[in-house]
């Protein structure tokens, strides 16, 4: 879309006014120039190639003639009245909206009009001895004027849009921002103008459980939303501040939301993907429930739970030696190993953490060294073991959360939670013995 200038007259587009004699030179050209512009527009844009008595073409003809006349009037007298001129182009924009069209054809007509007018200037100027400086200044003024016409038409168009159409533009904008590969900045800005939405440098996506009741009036004016999608979501400009969290809590009085990571516009789809992944982990009991859960507070958990099959492979390759132990031994050794890896404490400190005797800790560590060998001294293997143990702890937490819910005599879960609960069951189903035995067979 063309750039927008504040209305204020042609004198604002150049450091010095254009020579008034230009008006005398240009005025005789206007009737034939208007005809030439209209013919070129009708030839180039099929929607305007209709019988001349139609209102669509009549509006175009009036617009072209008034634009040319006002342009020359402003050169002759920059203080000439503008009200009628501005109303004409706002009305053109309103007309497009009322006919159910976009502004694409009208904007194209503006560009064609400017090109045809400039070709005429290039022919006439040299014959009237206009200097190159005046010609350059005239070009700047002409194209700035076209930008102003486009701005006036856009204002009229937006004024005429019904509320539901504006909401549709906003939904389309949200879908465009989530597209992969990312849409161009120009496409985003053009649709954002129709949606009356200022384009930010950074955004935060929010995932909402299906079926949630949303108080739309509680949402901030600049929040984009698609609440009718199978997986409802919102876009919040900027970062997830405390004020924005309160806004979401008010908009979802009976539910919850998960906010993704704040990202540039090109990362919008990633932010929503992380928010939806975190929402599944909330449903599974891995992450704490609450009115608003922030992905930025759980990045490690999201990473660890992003590829469960890969974590299984890491466990099989690095904990295979544990397969020969019974369940009780495995549990005690892994608990001790996890505490050692996360605290790097002494035997006494680990014993205090586990509520056992320091000698018990030393025995278990010797057992681990014998079972896992040099994996405990190799930095890469040690890190892989810690990753696997952290993921197991998260899955165990999901299982402990899901078990009481499954046993309780309660109504069947809502449809939107059943799918997430089944994903949670998958998290809890990690069987270390099976995993490590598979690891033994592959070594």
N, C-alpha and C positions, 0 to 999 in steps of 0.2 A: 504494500500500500504506500501511497506517496506520503512524504513527510508532512507533518501538520504544523502550520504557523498560526499564531494568534492573530485574529483579524485586527487590522490597524491601519490599513492603507498601504499604497505602494511606496510611500515615502520611507517606510521602515525597511525596505528590501535593498536599499542602496545608500551609500554614504552621502551622495548628492542627488538632488532631483533630476529626473530626465529632462532634456530640453523640451519646452512646451511646443516647439514647432513640430515635434514628432506627431502630436495629435492632429495637426493640420495635414500632415503627410498621410497619416493612416486612415483618417475618417472616410475619404472617398473609396477606400479599398474594402470597407466593412461589408456592404451588401453582397458583393461577389465572394468575399472570403467566407461569409456565413454559409452561402450556398455550397461552396467547395468543401467546407468542413462537414456539413450535414451529409453530403453525398459520399464522402470518404468513410464516415462513421457507418452509414447504412450499408455500404459495400463490405465493410470489414466485420461488422457485428450483425449476425442474422436477426437478432431480436429487434433491431431497429429497422430492418428492411421490410417494413409493413406499409400499407397504404397511408398516405400523408394525412388523411383525415382522422386516423386513429389517435387516441389520447396519448399513447406511448411516444409517438413520433412528434406530436404537437408539443408535448412537454420538452422534448429534446430541442426542437426548433426555437422555442421561446428561450430556453436556457442558453443556447449558443448565441443568439442575437443579443441578449442582455449582457452576457459575459463580455463580448467584444465591445459593446457600447460603453459599459462601465469601465473596462480597462483603459480605453482611450480617454474617457472623462476624467479618470484619476491622474492620467499624465497631464492633461490640460489644467486640472485643478485638484490637487491632492486632498483638499478639504471637502470635495463633493460628497453629498449624502450617500450613505452606504446601506441604510436600513432595508430599502426595497431589494437591493442586490443580495444581501444576506438572506432575506426571507425567501427569495427565489430558489436559492440552492438548498436551503433547508427543506423547502417543499419538494424539491426533486428527490432528496433522500427519503423523505416520508412516503412519497409516491412509490418508490422501489419497495419499501417495507410493506406497505399496504397491499401491493400486488403479489407479495409472497416471494420476492426475488432477493438475491444477495446484491451487494454493491459492485460485484465484479464487472458487469457490463457498463455501468455508469463510470467507474474508474477508468476502464479502457477507453471510453468515449472522451474523457478528459485528456488522456495521453494523446489520442489521435488528434484532437483539436489543437493541442499545443504544437505537435509536429507540423501540421498543415499550416498553422499561423506562422511558425518560424520559417518554413520554406518561402512563404510570401514575403516575409521581412528580408530574407536573403536575396530575393529577386529585386525588391523595390529599393532597399537601402543603398546599394551602390549607385543607382541612377539618381539618387537625391544627395549624393556626396556625404553620406553619413560616415563618420570616422569609425575605425575599428574599436575604439574605446566606448563610443556610444552604442555600437552594435553589441558589444559584450555586456554592457550594462543593461541593455534592453532584453537580452537573452535571460540574464539572471532575474530580472523583474517579471518577465513573462512566465517562467517556470515556477517562480515563487507564487505568482498569482494562481496558477493551476493548483498548486498545493493547497492554497487557501480555499479554493472552490471545493476540493475534495474533503477538506476538513469540515466545511459548512454542511455538505451533503451527508457526511457521516453523523454529524450531530442530529440532523433531522431524521436520519434513519434510526438511530438509537432511541430518539424520543418516541418514535412510532412503534417500536417493537413491543408487543405484549409481553407480560412478565414470563409466561411459559416459553416464549421463543428465546428470550434472554437466557433463561435457565438451560435451554437446549444448546445454545452457543457455549455455555459454560461446561456442559457435559462433553460436548465435542472437543473443547479445548483440553479438558482433563484427559480424554482418550488420546489426543494428539501428543500431549506431554509424556504419556506412558508408552508411546510407540517405540519399537526397536526395528532398525536403528533409529536414533533420535531424529526428530523432525528439524528442519532448518530454523534458525532464529527468525528469519523473515516470516515463515509460515506461522510460527507461534505468535509473533507480534501482530500479524494481520487478524488472526482469529481472536486474540486477546482484546483488540480494539472493539470488535463486535460484542465481545462478552463483558465489556467495561471492566477489565481486569488489568491492573498494573503488573507487568512482568518483573518478578524479583530475580535476584542472582542466585538465591538458594531456597530450597523448599524441603518440607518434611511430609512424607506420606503417612497415612494412618489407616490401619486395617480395623474393620468393625465386624463383629460376628453377624452372620445372616439372621434376619428376623429381629434385630435390635430396634427398639423404639427410639427414634431420634427426634429431639425437639429442634426443628430447623431454625426457629427464631433465636435460639441460643447460640447458633454458629456465628462467628464473625463474618462480616460482609465479604471479606476477601477469600474465604474458604471455598474451594471447589469441591463438589461432592457428586458421587454416583451411588445413591443408596438403593437403587433398584437392581443393581448388578447381582449375580449369584454370590459374589464375594464383595460386599459393599466397602467402599473406601473413600477417603477424603484427602485433599491436598491442602496443607497449611503453608502459606508463604513464610519463609524465614525459618528460624530455629524453634524448637519446642520449648518455649519459655514457660515459667510458672503461670503466667496469665493465660497462655494458650492451653495449658493442662486443665486449669479451672474451667475454661470455656468448654472443653471436651467433656469434662465430668458433668457439667450442667446440661449439655446437649444429650448425654446418655445417662439419664438419672437411674435407670434400672439395669444398665449394662456396663460394658467396659470397652476400652479401645487400646490398641497397641500402636505406638508411633515408631516409624522407621528412623533410620539415621538421616540427619540433615545433609543434603547433597546439592551440588549444582544441578541446573535443569537437565543436563545430559545424564544424570544418574537417577532420575525419577523412578524408572522401572526397578532399579536395584533397591531403592528405599522401600518400595511397596513389597517387593519379594521378601525382604528381611522382616518387615512388619508382619506379613502373613505367616512366615515361619515362626516368629515369636508368638503369635496368637495361638498356633497349634501347640507350642510348648507350654503356654499358659493353660490351655485346655487339658494337656496331658499331666499337669501338675509339676512340670520341671521348673517353670518360672512362677514366681509368686503372682497371685491374682490381685487385681486392684482396679480402680477406675481407669487409670492410664498407666500402662507399662511402657517403658522407654527402651528401645533396642540399644541405645547408647550405653545403658547401664548393664547390658548382658551380652556384650560382643563376643566374649570367650565362649559362653554357653552356646550362642548361635553358631559359632565356628565348629565347636566340638560336635554339635548335633546336626550339622548340615549334610553329612554323608555317613550314615550309620554303617553301611557295608564297608567303607574304607576304614573306619575305626575298628571294625571286627578284624580286618586283615592286619592292622597294626598290633592288635592284641594277640592274634595267633602267632605272629612272627616274634614277638618280644616276651610273651608270657607262656610260651609252649611248655616250658619246664614245669609249670604248675599242674599239668594235667594228671600226673600220677598221684597227687595228694588227694586226701578225702576232703569233703566240703568244709568241715570245721577247720582243718589245717589251712586250706586255701584262704578262707575268710580271715583268719587271724594273721596270716603272713601278709596278705594284701592290705589289710588295715594298717599294719605296722609299716609296710613299704610306702603306702600313701602318706602316712604321717611323716615319715623320714624325708620323703621327696618334697613335701610342701613346707616343712619347718626347717630342715637341715639341722635339727637339734642334736644334742648329745643324748646318750642312752637314758640319762636321768630325766631330761626334758621330755623325751618321747614317752617314757614310762608314766610321767605325771599326766601327760595328755591322754594316754590310753587307760590310766588307772590300773597299771600293772607294776610289777617289780622291775627295776633296771636290769637285773640279771635275765629276766624273761625277754626283755627287748634285745639284749646281746645274743641270747640263744636264737631268737627269731632272725636277727640280721645274719648270723652265721648260716642259718638254714637257707635264707634267701641267696646269700653269696654262693652256696653250694648248688642251689637249684638254677639260678639265672646266670651264674658264671660271670664272665667279664662284661656282661651287659650293664651291670651296675657301675662300672668304672668308665665305660665308653659314653661320652657326653651325648652323642646322637641317640643311642639306644635308651639312655636314661630319660631323655626328653620324650621319646616315643612312649615309654612305659608310663610316664606321668600323664601324657595326653590320654592314653587308654584308660587309666585308672579314674581320671576326672570324668570321662564320658560314662564309665560304668557307674560312678556315683550318681550322676545325673539320671541315668536310666533307672537305677534302684529307687531314687526319689520318686520318679514317675510311677513306678510299680507300687510303692507304699501309699501313694496318694490315691491311685486308682482302686486298690483292693478294697478299702472300706466302702467306697462308693458302690462297688459291685455287689457287696454283701448286704448293704442296707436295703430295707424294704421301702423303696421310694418309687415315685412315678418314673416311667421310662424317660430318658433324657430327650430334650428337644432335638429335632432333626439336625439343627446346626451344630449341636455339640457332639452328636453320635459319631460323625466322621472324625472329628478331632480326637475323641476318646479312643477310637480304633487306632488312630496314629499313636496315641499315648501307649496303648497296649503293646504296640510294636517296639516302642522304646524300652518298655519294661521287660520284654521277652529275651533280652540278651542273656545267653547262658554261657558263663565263663568256662564251665567244664567242657561243654560242647565245642566252644571256640578253641580252647587250648588243645583239646584232643585232635581237632582238625589240624591245628598247627603242628602237632607231633607227626601226624600222618604225612604232612607235606614236607617235612624236613628230611 
